[in-house]
Amino acid sequence: MTKKKQLDVEFVPGWADEMELTQDEYDALMDGIRQLVTTGEIFENSTPVDELDIEEQEEILEQINRKNTRH
């Protein structure tokens, strides 16, 4: 029997700053994300970036670049 590696979920400070959430909603969102990772469901329901249309890939890259330049 193969043992699965336990994944840790880390949230970067400020990751949800642009969302208007109450503390309860914020906590529930983080718990939900952790649960998706723990069960593996996050991977089962995901699409690898290289399988997306080129337009979607470019949009993701733009969003990443925008985030990386925010100080």
C-alpha positions in Angstrom: 0.0 0.0 0.0 1.4 3.4 -1.1 1.2 6.2 1.4 0.2 9.6 -0.1 2.3 12.6 0.9 0.5 15.1 3.1 0.4 18.5 1.4 0.7 21.7 3.3 -1.4 24.7 2.3 0.1 28.1 2.8 -1.6 31.3 2.2 0.5 34.3 1.2 -0.3 37.4 3.2 -2.6 39.6 1.3 -3.9 36.9 -1.0 -7.5 37.8 -0.4 -7.1 41.6 0.1 -9.2 42.3 -3.0 -12.1 40.2 -1.7 -14.7 41.7 0.5 -15.2 39.0 3.0 -16.2 38.9 6.7 -13.7 37.0 8.9 -16.1 34.1 9.0 -16.3 34.0 5.2 -12.5 34.3 5.0 -12.0 31.4 7.5 -14.6 29.2 5.7 -12.9 29.9 2.3 -9.5 28.9 3.7 -11.0 25.8 5.3 -12.7 24.9 2.0 -9.4 25.2 0.1 -7.6 23.1 2.7 -10.3 20.4 2.5 -10.1 20.3 -1.4 -6.3 19.8 -1.1 -6.6 17.2 1.6 -9.2 15.1 -0.3 -7.4 15.5 -3.6 -10.5 17.0 -5.1 -8.7 20.2 -6.1 -6.5 18.1 -8.5 -9.4 16.0 -9.8 -11.3 19.1 -10.8 -8.4 21.1 -12.2 -7.2 21.7 -15.7 -3.4 21.9 -16.4 -2.6 25.4 -17.7 -1.0 24.0 -20.9 -4.4 22.4 -21.8 -6.2 25.8 -21.8 -6.7 27.9 -24.8 -3.8 30.3 -25.6 -6.0 33.3 -24.7 -6.7 31.8 -21.3 -3.0 31.1 -20.7 -2.2 34.7 -21.7 -4.8 36.1 -19.3 -3.4 34.0 -16.4 0.1 35.2 -17.2 -1.0 38.8 -17.3 -2.7 38.3 -13.9 0.4 36.8 -12.4 2.6 39.6 -13.8 0.2 42.2 -12.4 0.3 40.6 -8.9 4.1 40.4 -9.0 4.4 44.1 -9.6 2.1 45.2 -6.8 4.0 46.5 -3.8 
